[in-house]
Amino acid sequence: MAKKILIVDDDYDFISITKSLIEKEGHNVEVAYNGKECLEKVRKSGPDLIVLDVMMPGLNGYDTCTELKSDEKTKYIPVILLTGVAENLGTSTYTRRQGLETEADDYIPKPPDPEALLGAIKKLI
């Protein structure tokens, strides 16, 4: 059965590739390009799962995930955090520990292996 998946990332190319990958699995995909837009779309359309980038301008993925998980209406929506933080630890203010503290349901390095991402999605929905 097709599920509604929201991809949130400020990288248009990444969204295009990931959207195609997930749609080939038979799911419906919506997109958002920042944390604020993500929160608006979640409250409006209630996705079954969110694939959320961490490093975005404005409201980053950690803060977006924390807000989602602290709201009774959205806290049960699975969130997969995707980030290149591991490769940028020396130059980034983001840390893996922050990701784990957000109560995300999975945490995958970016760029993700397509099979690993699809496996995580399948496991959570």
N, C-alpha and C positions, 0 to 999 in steps of 0.2 A: 504494500500500500504506500502510495506517495506521501511523503512528509514535507512540511514546509520548513526550509532551512534558510536562515539569514546569515549572509556573509558580510562581515564588517572589516573594511581595510581601506586605507587611503591610497593604495596602489591599484590603479585602474587595470593594469595588465594582469596582476595577480588575481583580481576579482574575476576578470574575463575567463582566465584559464580554469580557476577553481569552480566557477559557476558551471562551465561546460562539463567538467569532470563529474560534478554532483548530479547535474541534470541527466547525464548518461545512465546514472543509476536509477532514474525514474522519479527523482524528487523535484519538487517545485522550489525554486530559489529566488529569494529577494536579496537585494543588496543595500548596504548603507556605507557611506564613505567616512564616517567619524562616529565618535561615541554618542554625541547628542542625537544624531539622526537614528542611530541604533535604538536608543531608548524610546524615541518617538514611534518607530516602526514596531517595536516589541509591544508597546501599549496599544497600538492600533490593530495589529494583525496577529499577535500571539503565535510566533513561530514554534515549531516543535524542537528546534535546536539552533544554537548560535555558534558560528565559527568566527572568532573575534581576535583581531590583531592587537598587539599590545602597544607598539610604538606608533601613535597617531597624534597629530596636533590637536590642541584643545583637550577634550576629555579623552584620556588614554584608555587602553583596554582594561588595565587593572582597576581603575576607578569606575569604569562602566560595568565591569563584572561585579564589583563590590556593591554597586547600587542595585543591580539586578537581583543579586542574592540576598539583599537585605529587605526586599519588597515582597510581601506575602503573595502578591499576584504573579510575580515573575520568578521567584526563587527556585521553583522546580523545573524551570527550563534548562536543559543541559547546555553548558558552555564549554567549548573547546578553545583554549587560548593558543594562538599561533604567534610565534615571535622569533626574531633573529637575535634575541638578547644573548643567548649563549655565545654567539660569535662576536658580540659587541660589549662584553662585560667590562672591558677596560675603558671604553669610551661612553658607555651608557649609564644613565642614572637609574635604569630599571634593573631589577635582580630577579632571579628564579624564585627566591624566597617570597618576594612580593606576589608572584603568580600563585604560589601555593596558598598564601594567606587570603586570596580572593574567594576561595571556595569554588574555583573552577572545577569542572568535572574531568577535564583532561588538559594536558599541557604538551604541545607538540612543537618541536623546533621548526623554524621557517628557513628555507622553503621545505615544506613537508614532502615526504615520500607519498605519492598518490595513494598507494595501497594502505599505508599507515593511516592517512587521513580518512579514507573510506572505511577502514576497519574501526576507527574510533567512532565515526558517525553511526555505523551499524550497531556497535556495542551500546551506544547511548540512546538510540531510538528504537 
